[in-house]
Amino acid sequence: MAETKSTPPDVDRVAASRAAVAARRARAAVKAQVAARERSPLDVLATATADPNGVEGRLRVTELLTSVPAIGVTKMQRIIEKLGISPSKRLGGLGTHQRQRLHDFLAGLPASRRFS
């Protein structure tokens, strides 16, 4: 009996690769804006809540937190554990309570870390 192999669907791999690179660059730009204090993390969270499928909504919670000045990997891990948020969660995929806890945490940051 001969095995039949199913052929993969026609995929434009070049276009998919370009789209993935563009998405990574867009997320990197948002993180750079937060790190440079050009944009507040609360603004990013609000935008992600309004459009979960947008650039901000596709950003991981861990990436947002580590882009905030004075929050490194170790602090970020303690924060998400305290907030009860999985490290794999994206801003647009947060539940109501998780989003509120993250908002409250970000709102409680010193103004020097949030926005200048």
Backbone torsions as a table, in degrees:
resi	resn	phi	psi	omega
1	MET	NA	127.0	-178.6
2	ALA	-86.7	138.1	176.9
3	GLU	-82.3	139.3	175.5
4	THR	-103.9	129.8	178.2
5	LYS	-97.3	133.4	176.4
6	SER	-82.6	136.5	-179.7
7	THR	-82.8	138.7	178.8
8	PRO	-66.6	152.4	179.1
9	PRO	-64.1	153.6	178.2
10	ASP	-64.9	120.7	-178.5
11	VAL	-128.6	132.2	175.2
12	ASP	-85.1	91.6	-174.4
13	ARG	-64.6	-33.2	179.3
14	VAL	-66.0	-44.6	179.5
15	ALA	-65.9	-40.3	178.3
16	ALA	-63.7	-40.4	178.9
17	SER	-64.5	-43.0	178.7
18	ARG	-63.8	-40.0	178.7
19	ALA	-64.5	-40.3	179.4
20	ALA	-66.0	-41.4	178.5
21	VAL	-64.0	-42.5	179.0
22	ALA	-62.4	-40.8	179.6
23	ALA	-65.2	-42.9	178.3
24	ARG	-63.3	-40.6	179.1
25	ARG	-65.8	-39.2	179.4
26	ALA	-64.3	-42.9	177.8
27	ARG	-65.9	-38.1	178.0
28	ALA	-63.8	-36.3	179.1
29	ALA	-65.4	-40.6	178.7
30	VAL	-63.4	-44.9	179.0
31	LYS	-62.7	-39.3	179.0
32	ALA	-65.6	-37.6	178.1
33	GLN	-64.9	-40.0	178.0
34	VAL	-66.7	-44.8	-178.9
35	ALA	-63.3	-35.2	-179.7
36	ALA	-85.9	2.6	-179.6
37	ARG	62.6	26.5	175.0
38	GLU	-83.6	-18.5	-177.4
39	ARG	-144.5	139.4	-178.4
40	SER	-84.8	148.9	176.4
41	PRO	-61.7	-29.9	177.0
42	LEU	-65.8	-37.5	177.5
43	ASP	-64.8	-41.8	178.6
44	VAL	-62.7	-44.1	178.9
45	LEU	-63.1	-42.3	179.3
46	ALA	-63.6	-42.1	178.9
47	THR	-65.3	-40.1	178.8
48	ALA	-64.8	-36.4	179.0
49	THR	-67.7	-40.6	-179.7
50	ALA	-69.6	-36.2	-178.6
51	ASP	-135.1	84.7	-177.0
52	PRO	-61.2	-22.1	-179.3
53	ASN	-95.7	1.3	178.5
54	GLY	-79.7	-176.6	-178.4
55	VAL	-57.9	-47.8	-178.2
56	GLU	-66.2	-37.4	-179.9
57	GLY	-66.0	-26.8	-179.5
58	ARG	-88.4	-1.4	179.4
59	LEU	-80.8	133.8	178.5
60	ARG	-72.4	146.9	178.6
61	VAL	-57.5	-40.9	-178.9
62	THR	-62.5	-38.1	179.7
63	GLU	-68.0	-40.2	178.2
64	LEU	-63.1	-47.5	-177.1
65	LEU	-63.4	-41.6	-178.9
66	THR	-73.1	-15.5	176.5
67	SER	-83.4	-14.5	176.8
68	VAL	-73.4	129.4	179.7
69	PRO	-54.9	139.9	178.1
70	ALA	74.9	8.8	172.8
71	ILE	-116.3	113.7	178.0
72	GLY	-102.6	-168.1	-176.6
73	VAL	-63.2	-44.1	-177.4
74	THR	-64.6	-47.4	178.3
75	LYS	-63.3	-41.2	-179.4
76	MET	-59.5	-43.1	-179.8
77	GLN	-63.4	-40.5	177.1
78	ARG	-65.8	-39.4	-177.9
79	ILE	-65.2	-49.2	-177.0
80	ILE	-68.1	-30.4	175.7
81	GLU	-67.0	-44.5	179.2
82	LYS	-63.2	-37.3	-178.8
83	LEU	-81.2	-12.0	-179.9
84	GLY	73.1	39.8	-178.9
85	ILE	-117.1	132.5	178.5
86	SER	-68.0	142.2	179.1
87	PRO	-62.2	-20.1	-178.6
88	SER	-89.8	-4.2	-177.5
89	LYS	-68.9	142.9	174.2
90	ARG	-101.9	155.9	-177.1
91	LEU	-57.7	-40.4	-179.0
92	GLY	-72.0	-15.0	-177.8
93	GLY	-102.2	8.8	179.9
94	LEU	-73.7	144.6	173.7
95	GLY	-76.4	170.5	-177.3
96	THR	-57.4	-47.2	-177.1
97	HIS	-70.4	-39.9	177.6
98	GLN	-62.8	-43.5	179.9
99	ARG	-61.5	-41.9	179.8
100	GLN	-65.9	-41.7	179.0
101	ARG	-64.9	-41.0	177.9
102	LEU	-65.6	-42.2	178.3
103	HIS	-60.1	-46.3	-179.8
104	ASP	-62.2	-39.7	177.9
105	PHE	-63.7	-48.4	-178.0
106	LEU	-65.3	-36.1	178.7
107	ALA	-67.9	-26.7	-179.2
108	GLY	-85.0	-5.3	177.9
109	LEU	-66.7	148.7	174.4
110	PRO	-58.4	145.0	-177.5
111	ALA	-56.8	-29.4	-179.1
112	SER	-66.4	-24.6	178.7
113	ARG	-91.7	-27.9	-175.9
114	ARG	-78.4	-48.3	-169.4
115	PHE	-167.0	145.2	177.0
116	SER	-114.6	NA	NA
